[in-house]
Amino acid sequence: MEQDQLTESGETGVDVVIAGGGIMGCSAAFWLSRLSDRRLRICVVEQDPSHKQSSTALSVASIRQQFSKSINVKISRFGIEFIRNIQNQIGKLPGGNDLALRENGYLLLAGTNAGAQRLRQAHAMQQSLGAQTMLLEQNALKDRFPWLQVQDIALASFGQKDEGWFDNMGLLQMFRQAARQNGVAFLHDEIIGVRGSKGQVHDVKLAQNGALSVGTLINATGTNARTMLQYLGEEIPVEPRKRTVFQIDAPNAHFPDAPLMVCHTGFYLRPEGRHWLCATVPEDDCAADPHDFEPALHEFEDRIWPRLYARAPAFDAVKVLSAWAGHYAYNTLDQNAIVGRHPNWQNLYLMNGFSGHGLQQAPAVGRGIAELILFNRFVTLDLADLSVDRILEGRAFKEGHII
Ligand SMILES: Cc1cc2nc3c(=O)[nH]c(=O)nc-3n(C[C@H](O)[C@H](O)[C@H](O)COP(=O)(O)OP(=O)(O)OC[C@H]3O[C@@H](n4cnc5c(N)ncnc54)[C@H](O)[C@@H]3O)c2cc1C
């Protein structure tokens, strides 16, 4: 069922409407169509198929095992296996299945005893789940990464396997292509209203194509998740937070095997081909204007470069080649994903609030939401810790390792 078939045939209803065709919407579409053996009529509604402002397209596209909550480690373990075996997982696609995974690892640095203690606790939990994280004291850190200044480091945590980065848009295309092959329709339109009563969502109102009645609605609208829920009189603590990413050239820094380094002084850095990507958290981090995608260029000079040079003197000569700004869909309660059925609506499911780590979570969360809809329970991974109920009850389930 292609978009044209859907609109020209005058279809006014489908079994499942997925609002938003970013990585979450497309993963859900893929898994739902596969696990239901194509029995469901599924439609993904996306307002901008070019994805120029979606988090998926503007992501730094990295995957790690180093989280503080065990559910996030499990989700990423599922994610790395999925990405590594993409061809077996998704089937051979016409454009090929290479996601250009580079497993250089993540390196998390701590500068205080309290920070070191947090790394130790997380390390024990990560290892118990099969992650190959290792702790590095100052000397071991210097041996492994001689280009780093380590005098002020209390402890480092390094993921020597199953961590790195991959092709974000490649993964999106593969989910979309496979879902299409399974009969999912993709509609280019904007949802401008959602109607429901007595705990049942009835239809979504479209800017171009009238109304589409829904059996089930999935909210996968990224930074727009709150507006979607407000149509039904509901609230969710998710807001856009702007992050500027810089691509830099550093001719004296030749470390192609460098990991994605998260420095406690306030920036992260990873190789990107012959160059580097880096970013920081803005000093006045707060809700962004949803239309503001202007890179905050001052952040490089003011916040990143002094800290980067202090950590790695080879970054003495640096040129900013380009910069872009994207938005995190930031969960202000606990910076963790919000996944599951909405307790006030029988046929409304959320995949929201990924707070900067959603790309790597898409394979597992898409599968989880599909299982919940089809089998009324999580089968592969129990995602109950990420429930909508905790949000409505104000019960924070805080992820400590937010980058
Ligand atoms: C700078 C940056 C770096 C990041 N780095 C990483 C990383 O290294 N690793 C990682 O795992 N994650 C990372 N993330 C986070 C990750 O990119 C996101 O969590 C993930 O892409 C979220 O996917 P999504 O599908 O929920 O949202 P999106 O990709 O934003 O997709 C939502 C879609 O919904 C559509 N939509 C919204 N409203 C409507 C409407 N009313 N009608 C129709 N369509 C609508 C939008 O157009 C959009 O395409 C990063 C994010 C940013 C911004």
Ligand as a Chemical Component Dictionary entry (heavy atoms), coordinates in Angstrom:
data_LIG
# 
_chem_comp.id                   LIG 
_chem_comp.type                 NON-POLYMER 
_chem_comp.pdbx_formal_charge   0 
_chem_comp.three_letter_code    LIG 
# 
loop_
_chem_comp_atom.comp_id 
_chem_comp_atom.atom_id 
_chem_comp_atom.alt_atom_id 
_chem_comp_atom.type_symbol 
_chem_comp_atom.charge 
_chem_comp_atom.model_Cartn_x 
_chem_comp_atom.model_Cartn_y 
_chem_comp_atom.model_Cartn_z 
_chem_comp_atom.pdbx_ordinal 
LIG C1  C1  C 0 23.077 16.393 17.879 1  
LIG C2  C2  C 0 22.514 15.049 18.224 2  
LIG C3  C3  C 0 23.363 13.983 18.464 3  
LIG C4  C4  C 0 22.846 12.731 18.773 4  
LIG N1  N1  N 0 23.702 11.684 18.945 5  
LIG C5  C5  C 0 23.205 10.437 19.190 6  
LIG C6  C6  C 0 24.079 9.328  19.288 7  
LIG O1  O1  O 0 25.297 9.466  19.139 8  
LIG N2  N2  N 0 23.535 8.116  19.533 9  
LIG C7  C7  C 0 22.193 7.930  19.703 10 
LIG O2  O2  O 0 21.749 6.811  19.947 11 
LIG N3  N3  N 0 21.331 8.990  19.606 12 
LIG C8  C8  C 0 21.809 10.216 19.350 13 
LIG N4  N4  N 0 20.971 11.280 19.265 14 
LIG C9  C9  C 0 19.550 11.075 19.534 15 
LIG C10 C10 C 0 18.833 10.387 18.402 16 
LIG O3  O3  O 0 19.196 10.981 17.185 17 
LIG C11 C11 C 0 17.329 10.492 18.643 18 
LIG O4  O4  O 0 17.026 10.033 19.950 19 
LIG C12 C12 C 0 16.532 9.664  17.651 20 
LIG O5  O5  O 0 16.920 9.952  16.349 21 
LIG C13 C13 C 0 15.054 9.958  17.859 22 
LIG O6  O6  O 0 14.320 9.403  16.798 23 
LIG P1  P1  P 0 12.781 9.751  16.656 24 
LIG O7  O7  O 0 12.280 8.940  15.533 25 
LIG O8  O8  O 0 12.133 9.620  17.997 26 
LIG O9  O9  O 0 12.737 11.319 16.362 27 
LIG P2  P2  P 0 13.003 12.096 14.988 28 
LIG O10 O10 O 0 14.162 11.558 14.264 29 
LIG O11 O11 O 0 13.055 13.554 15.329 30 
LIG O12 O12 O 0 11.718 11.779 14.119 31 
LIG C14 C14 C 0 10.452 12.304 14.462 32 
LIG C15 C15 C 0 9.750  12.579 13.156 33 
LIG O13 O13 O 0 8.409  12.942 13.425 34 
LIG C16 C16 C 0 8.019  13.886 12.452 35 
LIG N5  N5  N 0 6.869  14.636 12.961 36 
LIG C17 C17 C 0 6.834  15.432 14.054 37 
LIG N6  N6  N 0 5.616  15.948 14.203 38 
LIG C18 C18 C 0 4.862  15.479 13.185 39 
LIG C19 C19 C 0 3.495  15.685 12.827 40 
LIG N7  N7  N 0 2.687  16.459 13.530 41 
LIG N8  N8  N 0 3.039  15.043 11.719 42 
LIG C20 C20 C 0 3.863  14.240 10.978 43 
LIG N9  N9  N 0 5.157  14.038 11.281 44 
LIG C21 C21 C 0 5.640  14.645 12.395 45 
LIG C22 C22 C 0 9.254  14.748 12.259 46 
LIG O14 O14 O 0 9.235  15.416 11.008 47 
LIG C23 C23 C 0 10.373 13.730 12.370 48 
LIG O15 O15 O 0 10.821 13.260 11.124 49 
LIG C24 C24 C 0 21.442 12.541 18.894 50 
LIG C25 C25 C 0 20.586 13.611 18.652 51 
LIG C26 C26 C 0 21.107 14.854 18.290 52 
LIG C27 C27 C 0 20.165 15.979 18.005 53 
# 
loop_
_chem_comp_bond.comp_id 
_chem_comp_bond.atom_id_1 
_chem_comp_bond.atom_id_2 
_chem_comp_bond.value_order 
_chem_comp_bond.pdbx_ordinal 
LIG C1  C2  SING 1  
LIG C2  C3  SING 2  
LIG C2  C26 DOUB 3  
LIG C3  C4  DOUB 4  
LIG C4  N1  SING 5  
LIG C4  C24 SING 6  
LIG N1  C5  DOUB 7  
LIG C5  C6  SING 8  
LIG C5  C8  SING 9  
LIG C6  O1  DOUB 10 
LIG C6  N2  SING 11 
LIG N2  C7  SING 12 
LIG C7  O2  DOUB 13 
LIG C7  N3  SING 14 
LIG N3  C8  DOUB 15 
LIG C8  N4  SING 16 
LIG N4  C9  SING 17 
LIG N4  C24 SING 18 
LIG C9  C10 SING 19 
LIG C10 O3  SING 20 
LIG C10 C11 SING 21 
LIG C11 O4  SING 22 
LIG C11 C12 SING 23 
LIG C12 O5  SING 24 
LIG C12 C13 SING 25 
LIG C13 O6  SING 26 
LIG O6  P1  SING 27 
LIG P1  O7  DOUB 28 
LIG P1  O8  SING 29 
LIG P1  O9  SING 30 
LIG O9  P2  SING 31 
LIG P2  O10 DOUB 32 
LIG P2  O11 SING 33 
LIG P2  O12 SING 34 
LIG O12 C14 SING 35 
LIG C14 C15 SING 36 
LIG C15 O13 SING 37 
LIG C15 C23 SING 38 
LIG O13 C16 SING 39 
LIG C16 N5  SING 40 
LIG C16 C22 SING 41 
LIG N5  C17 SING 42 
LIG N5  C21 SING 43 
LIG C17 N6  DOUB 44 
LIG N6  C18 SING 45 
LIG C18 C19 SING 46 
LIG C18 C21 DOUB 47 
LIG C19 N7  SING 48 
LIG C19 N8  DOUB 49 
LIG N8  C20 SING 50 
LIG C20 N9  DOUB 51 
LIG N9  C21 SING 52 
LIG C22 O14 SING 53 
LIG C22 C23 SING 54 
LIG C23 O15 SING 55 
LIG C24 C25 DOUB 56 
LIG C25 C26 SING 57 
LIG C26 C27 SING 58 
# 
